[in-house]
Amino acid sequence: MKTLEQHLVNYALYHRDKRNIATHFVGVPLIVFAVVWMTFWPLGSVLQTQLSLSGGLILLTSMYYLYLSPTLGSWMIAFLLICQGAVTLAFDAVAHAGLDVVWFYVMGLGLFVIGWVIQFVGHYFEGKKPAFADDLMGLLIGPLFVMMELLNKVGCFKTLEQSVNNQAGPYRP
């Protein structure tokens, strides 16, 4: 199994244009949020906690992220839990407004499409296809890459960033 660094280097090879990375700061979180939204299928509750398909997917994804990096994985879990909380509130708002639940999922699909449009604009700038086209793991690693890039902006994971950039090559303006 690949290490975190190996996954990030592979992903970084498809993301050297700064404009592409900038679009990923919007597109990737929007897609992750939309996936949580579209998989929010309430399955019941246990101890006043609502169980959903999205919650199960978050649990599985979180275990993988923690395996790759406890610290970066913890940041991702925090983001995923914020997404889950926001989606739960949105679902409850739709229900309380008396709207058909289908509109909840249509809104999620709309966010998903917008996120991907933003991604493909970025890859137009990059001149390369998205990483997941060659390796489906890119769908899981993309959010980690964006989280690492965000945390790099505030001075975290500098050694990892330097190692990834040394192997993937310099950014293009």
Rosetta blueprint (number, residue, H / E / L):
1 M L
2 K L
3 T L
4 L H
5 E H
6 Q H
7 H H
8 L H
9 V H
10 N H
11 Y H
12 A H
13 L L
14 Y L
15 H L
16 R L
17 D E
18 K H
19 R H
20 N H
21 I H
22 A H
23 T H
24 H H
25 F H
26 V H
27 G H
28 V H
29 P H
30 L H
31 I H
32 V H
33 F H
34 A H
35 V H
36 V H
37 W H
38 M H
39 T L
40 F L
41 W L
42 P E
43 L E
44 G E
45 S E
46 V E
47 L L
48 Q L
49 T E
50 Q E
51 L E
52 S E
53 L H
54 S H
55 G H
56 G H
57 L H
58 I H
59 L H
60 L H
61 T H
62 S H
63 M H
64 Y H
65 Y H
66 L H
67 Y H
68 L H
69 S L
70 P H
71 T H
72 L H
73 G H
74 S H
75 W H
76 M H
77 I H
78 A H
79 F H
80 L H
81 L H
82 I H
83 C H
84 Q H
85 G H
86 A H
87 V H
88 T H
89 L H
90 A H
91 F H
92 D H
93 A H
94 V H
95 A H
96 H H
97 A L
98 G L
99 L L
100 D L
101 V H
102 V H
103 W H
104 F H
105 Y H
106 V H
107 M H
108 G H
109 L H
110 G H
111 L H
112 F H
113 V H
114 I H
115 G H
116 W H
117 V H
118 I H
119 Q H
120 F H
121 V H
122 G H
123 H H
124 Y H
125 F H
126 E H
127 G L
128 K L
129 K L
130 P L
131 A H
132 F H
133 A H
134 D L
135 D L
136 L L
137 M L
138 G H
139 L H
140 L H
141 I H
142 G H
143 P H
144 L H
145 F H
146 V H
147 M H
148 M H
149 E H
150 L H
151 L H
152 N H
153 K H
154 V L
155 G L
156 C L
157 F L
158 K H
159 T H
160 L H
161 E H
162 Q H
163 S H
164 V H
165 N H
166 N H
167 Q H
168 A H
169 G L
170 P L
171 Y L
172 R E
173 P L
